[in-house]
Amino acid sequence: MKAVLQRVSSASVRVDGEIISQIESGIMILLGIEDADTSDDILWLSKKIVNLRIFNDANGIMNLSLMDTDGDAIVVSQFTLHASTKKGNRPSYVRAAKPDIAIPLYKAFIKQMQTDLGKKIGTGVFGADMKVSLVNDGPVTILFDTKNKDL
């Protein structure tokens, strides 16, 4: 599983011109799923994101987590995170899981995030043409790869 996390002061997702998810302070997560991903990846990534200390404390130091700040989150599926650009100029997405594998894992990740965070989170619509808007706060952008936890 790959994820791009962005700390935001606001974010929204539109499908067919309609806002389906909208938050103020919190995080936007773009999530890429591959065939090799498992429930272990979901558990590790969700706990890591919910407890990651990327929000400022009273002294302006990034010392608080999403849990500490009662922040909100949106998770959007993003198969292009698994793009391979090694050969040629057209990215290959062969590592990205097909919908029959990706959708259940995407839903399981959302459920796990809601459990870990203790509240409902916003989502995109899997496979839809989405318009994602956000104001990256900081900017703070962090990459995760459950197959390479050293990132």
Phi and psi in degrees as a GROMACS rama.xvg file:
@    title "Ramachandran Plot"
@    xaxis  label "Phi"
@    yaxis  label "Psi"
@TYPE xy
-117.78  145.442  LYS-2
-143.978  143.903  ALA-3
-113.579  119.731  VAL-4
-107.848  131.805  LEU-5
-126.675  128.092  GLN-6
-74.8796  129.376  ARG-7
-127.205  150.9  VAL-8
-93.8433  -16.1986  SER-9
-165.736  152.577  SER-10
-159.616  152.915  ALA-11
-153.263  159.808  SER-12
-128.392  129.194  VAL-13
-115.346  139.77  ARG-14
-131.301  126.977  VAL-15
53.0063  39.1274  ASP-16
79.8078  -2.84464  GLY-17
-106.935  131.951  GLU-18
-71.0857  121.745  ILE-19
-105.671  -20.2433  ILE-20
-147.382  141.055  SER-21
-154.268  135.001  GLN-22
-137.179  163.145  ILE-23
-99.3063  -122.964  GLU-24
-62.7801  130.617  SER-25
163.581  -141.084  GLY-26
-136.067  146.61  ILE-27
-108.679  127.938  MET-28
-118.363  121.008  ILE-29
-97.5357  123.713  LEU-30
-119.466  122.728  LEU-31
-109.953  133.317  GLY-32
-118.548  138.62  ILE-33
-122.11  166.094  GLU-34
-56.5247  -33.5036  ASP-35
-78.5254  -4.58231  ALA-36
-71.7509  146.697  ASP-37
-135.454  179.859  THR-38
-63.3454  -28.0805  SER-39
-62.9917  -39.8047  ASP-40
-63.7824  -42.1049  ASP-41
-61.2464  -49.2275  ILE-42
-61.0281  -47.9075  LEU-43
-61.723  -49.032  TRP-44
-66.7564  -42.8209  LEU-45
-62.326  -49.0834  SER-46
-62.0964  -40.4427  LYS-47
-62.2465  -46.8346  LYS-48
-66.4103  -47.0381  ILE-49
-63.038  -32.5274  VAL-50
-101.133  0.183208  ASN-51
-66.5991  126.381  LEU-52
-88.0599  87.4741  ARG-53
-124.243  6.52591  ILE-54
-108.084  144.561  PHE-55
-72.3051  140.891  ASN-56
-88.4799  -170.887  ASP-57
-62.163  -21.1219  ALA-58
-96.7068  6.97445  ASN-59
77.881  17.5184  GLY-60
-100.594  135.991  ILE-61
-69.7784  95.0293  MET-62
-136.994  0.251274  ASN-63
-117.689  148.487  LEU-64
-98.2163  174.358  SER-65
-58.9505  -38.3959  LEU-66
-62.0878  -45.1175  MET-67
-63.5521  -33.8868  ASP-68
-96.2906  -3.0886  THR-69
55.2774  34.296  ASP-70
-72.2429  167.393  GLY-71
-106.046  169.579  ASP-72
-144.707  151.575  ALA-73
-128.398  136.034  ILE-74
-116.849  126.123  VAL-75
-123.265  129.575  VAL-76
-67.5575  141.02  SER-77
-149.135  80.8772  GLN-78
-62.9982  -22.9917  PHE-79
-69.4082  -9.80337  THR-80
-63.9726  -19.1311  LEU-81
-98.9817  19.6081  HIS-82
-64.339  135.678  ALA-83
-105.524  125.09  SER-84
-115.889  19.8712  THR-85
-62.3161  -43.013  LYS-86
-117.256  136.235  LYS-87
67.5618  -165.063  GLY-88
-113.221  1.28886  ASN-89
-108.843  116.69  ARG-90
-60.517  145.871  PRO-91
-105.077  138.13  SER-92
-115.632  27.9469  TYR-93
-63.7148  -24.9934  VAL-94
-79.3422  -18.5468  ARG-95
-71.5592  135.028  ALA-96
-67.7909  144.696  ALA-97
-72.1505  159.029  LYS-98
-52.4641  -35.215  PRO-99
-64.0537  -25.742  ASP-100
-97.3131  -42.7728  ILE-101
-68.1751  -41.557  ALA-102
-61.9697  -48.8682  ILE-103
-60.983  -37.1272  PRO-104
-70.0322  -38.7157  LEU-105
-61.1061  -46.7337  TYR-106
-64.9486  -38.5299  LYS-107
-66.3991  -37.5809  ALA-108
-65.107  -43.8654  PHE-109
-59.9008  -46.2349  ILE-110
-61.0944  -42.5024  LYS-111
-65.5073  -42.2844  GLN-112
-60.4497  -42.1717  MET-113
-64.7542  -38.9198  GLN-114
-65.2456  -48.6895  THR-115
-66.7445  -36.4509  ASP-116
-84.7555  -23.6005  LEU-117
79.4518  21.3388  GLY-118
-162.72  166.891  LYS-119
-67.9358  144.544  LYS-120
-119.995  158.247  ILE-121
-79.5351  158.543  GLY-122
-141.142  167.634  THR-123
-93.5628  -166.71  GLY-124
-117.033  115.794  VAL-125
-54.3915  126.785  PHE-126
81.0117  -6.07303  GLY-127
-81.0024  160.126  ALA-128
-80.7975  103.765  ASP-129
-106.84  147.888  MET-130
-111.694  109.454  LYS-131
-102.125  125.594  VAL-132
-119.983  141.597  SER-133
-158.469  155.899  LEU-134
-112.807  106.291  VAL-135
-72.0904  120.723  ASN-136
-91.4124  111.712  ASP-137
133.564  -69.3536  GLY-138
-74.5218  144.069  PRO-139
-123.545  115.93  VAL-140
-135.911  126.217  THR-141
-129.881  136.695  ILE-142
-100.412  141.299  LEU-143
-128.769  143.372  PHE-144
-142.235  110.951  ASP-145
-66.3481  -14.2075  THR-146
-91.3411  -10.2292  LYS-147
-141.377  78.9648  ASN-148
-73.7423  -0.721523  LYS-149
-82.8529  -8.22611  ASP-150
